[in-house]
Amino acid sequence: MTAVGDFDALIDPYHEALQALINGDPDGCKTMYSNGEDVTLANPFGGVARGRTEVEAMLEGAAANYRDGEIVGYETQAKLVTPELAYLVEVERYRAKVGGSDEFSPVGLRVTSVFRPEDGTWKVVHRHADPATGAQPPETVIQR
């Protein structure tokens, strides 16, 4: 389960799980994550979930924020596969109704996903997604 081709076979199902999430269904994403208690998720709605229970709750909360979503595209920035870990850095672009809005909004997220082999397949052990898809002025890092 360490060849690039094996890892590449995971990318389409991973993206399909995101498609379901932006339509309000977190179940596909849940199956992509490691069962280990060291799993983490930092999504664009804030905070960091640690452990399987927190990650599932965060996925459910994220899915509840989206509906009627459609994927626009993925821009792969980097990918590395080793026998123990793999990572994927992408910009995810989609449009969806976000929150209580009835209008479609474009969404762009800078995403780093880390995977490891588990039970004969690659599983997400960490995902970090944020809306900083392009250069930002220095002031954006200041918390108020």
C-alpha positions in Angstrom: 0.0 0.0 0.0 3.0 2.3 -0.4 3.2 2.9 -4.2 2.2 6.2 -5.6 -0.4 4.4 -7.8 -2.0 2.9 -4.8 -2.2 6.3 -3.1 -3.5 7.9 -6.3 -6.4 5.4 -6.3 -7.6 7.0 -3.0 -7.8 10.6 -4.3 -11.1 10.2 -6.3 -12.9 8.6 -3.3 -11.5 11.3 -1.1 -12.9 14.0 -3.4 -16.2 12.1 -3.7 -16.5 12.3 0.1 -16.0 16.0 -0.1 -18.7 16.3 -2.7 -21.1 14.5 -0.2 -19.9 16.8 2.6 -20.8 20.0 0.8 -24.2 18.5 0.2 -24.7 18.0 4.0 -23.6 14.3 4.3 -20.5 13.7 6.4 -20.6 9.9 6.3 -18.2 9.5 3.3 -15.6 11.7 5.0 -15.9 9.8 8.3 -15.0 6.6 6.5 -11.9 8.2 5.1 -10.4 9.0 8.5 -8.2 6.8 10.6 -9.7 5.0 13.5 -6.7 6.0 15.7 -7.3 8.4 18.5 -4.4 10.5 17.2 -6.5 11.7 14.3 -6.9 15.5 14.0 -9.0 17.9 11.9 -8.7 21.6 11.6 -11.4 23.0 9.4 -12.2 26.5 8.2 -14.9 27.0 10.8 -12.3 27.0 13.5 -10.8 24.9 16.2 -8.9 21.6 16.1 -10.6 18.3 16.7 -8.5 15.6 18.3 -9.6 11.9 18.5 -12.2 10.0 16.5 -15.2 11.3 18.4 -14.2 15.0 18.1 -13.3 14.6 14.4 -16.7 13.0 13.6 -18.5 15.8 15.5 -16.5 18.4 13.6 -17.3 16.7 10.3 -21.0 16.7 11.2 -20.9 20.4 12.1 -19.1 21.3 8.8 -21.6 19.3 6.7 -24.5 21.1 8.4 -23.0 24.4 7.1 -23.3 23.4 3.4 -26.0 22.3 1.0 -26.5 22.1 -2.8 -22.7 22.0 -3.3 -20.8 21.2 -6.5 -17.1 20.8 -7.0 -15.5 23.3 -9.3 -12.0 21.8 -9.3 -8.9 20.8 -7.4 -5.4 22.3 -7.8 -2.8 19.8 -6.6 0.1 21.8 -5.2 2.2 18.9 -3.8 2.0 15.2 -3.1 4.5 12.8 -1.4 4.1 9.1 -0.6 6.4 7.1 1.7 5.8 3.7 3.2 4.6 5.2 6.5 2.9 8.5 5.5 1.6 10.4 2.5 0.5 13.9 2.1 -1.6 15.9 -0.4 -1.6 19.7 -0.6 -4.5 21.1 -2.7 -6.6 24.1 -3.3 -10.2 22.9 -3.3 -12.8 25.0 -5.2 -16.5 24.5 -5.0 -19.7 26.4 -4.8 -22.5 25.8 -2.3 -25.1 27.4 -0.2 -23.3 28.2 3.0 -24.9 28.7 6.4 -28.4 30.0 6.2 -27.9 31.6 2.8 -30.1 30.7 -0.2 -27.4 32.1 -2.6 -24.6 30.0 -4.0 -21.2 31.1 -2.8 -17.8 30.3 -4.2 -15.5 28.5 -1.7 -11.8 28.1 -2.0 -9.8 26.2 0.6 -6.1 25.6 1.0 -5.9 22.0 2.3 -3.2 19.8 3.6 -4.2 16.2 4.2 -1.9 13.6 5.8 -2.6 9.9 5.3 -1.1 6.6 6.6 -1.7 3.0 5.7 -4.3 1.4 8.0 -6.1 -1.9 7.5 -4.9 -2.3 3.9 -5.8 1.2 2.7 -4.8 4.8 3.2 -6.6 6.7 5.9 -6.6 10.4 6.8 -4.7 11.0 10.0 -4.8 14.9 9.7 -6.6 17.5 7.6 -6.1 21.2 7.8 -8.3 23.5 5.6 -8.4 27.3 5.6 -9.6 29.9 3.2 -6.1 31.5 2.6 -5.7 30.3 -1.0 -3.6 33.3 -2.2 -1.2 35.8 -0.8 -2.5 37.7 2.3 -1.4 41.0 3.8 0.6 40.7 7.0 -2.3 42.2 9.0 -4.5 39.1 8.4 -2.6 37.2 11.0 -3.4 39.6 13.8 -6.2 38.4 16.1 -8.5 41.0 17.4 
